[in-house]
Amino acid sequence: MAQTYEFYIERAGESAKAAKEAVLQNVRERELRSEQHWLGLAERTRAGKIAREKADAARMAKREAEAALRN
């Protein structure tokens, strides 16, 4: 299963909720750390997708330019 931005954001939300509901300080801190890690993974996933889209667009433009030169 591919992990998506939405998946990571959902997990971050679950961790934030668990932190709010936590009675013990150490559990609250653990859940807040978990939330930050999930948000970091979400951001990395989003940034990777943007980078792939830019690279794909650049490759497509290069192919089109090469095809135009051949014709």
N, C-alpha and C positions, 0 to 999 in steps of 0.2 A: 504494500500500500504506500503510495507516494504521500509524503507529508506536505500539506498545503498551508498557505498563509492562514486560511480560515481555521484549520485544525489547531495551529499554534495559538492563535488568538483565543479560541475556545478554551484551550487548556490554561492560558494565562488568566482568563476570566474565572475559571474554576478555582485556580489557586488564590486569586484575590478574594473570592467569596469565602474560601476556607480560612483565609487569614482573618477576615472580619469576624468569623464565627468562632475562632480559636479562643479558648480560655487560657491556655498556657502560653507564656511569652515565647518560649523556645519554638513552639509549634507555629505561632504567628510569624516569627522571624523566618522559619524554614519555608513557609508558604509564600511569604513576600519574596524570598530569594528565588523560589521556584517560578513565581510570576515573572520576575525580571529575566530569568533564563528563557522562558517561553516567549516573551516579547522579543528578546534578542534573536531567537531562532526565527521568529516571524519576520523580523526585519531583514535578516540574512536571506531568507527565502524570497522576499519581495525584491531585494536588491539583485539577487541572482537572476530572477525572472526578467527584470528590466535590462540587465546586462546581456542576457541571451537574446532578447528582442532586438536590442541595438546591433548586436553582432549579426543576427539573421538579416536585418535590414541592410547592413553594410555588405554582406555577402550577395544579397539579391541585387543591390545597386551595381556591384562589381560585375556580376554575371550579365546584367542588362547592358552595361557599358561595353563589355567584351563582345556581346552579341551584336551590338550596333556597329562596332568596328569591322566585324566580319561581313556585314551586309552591305 
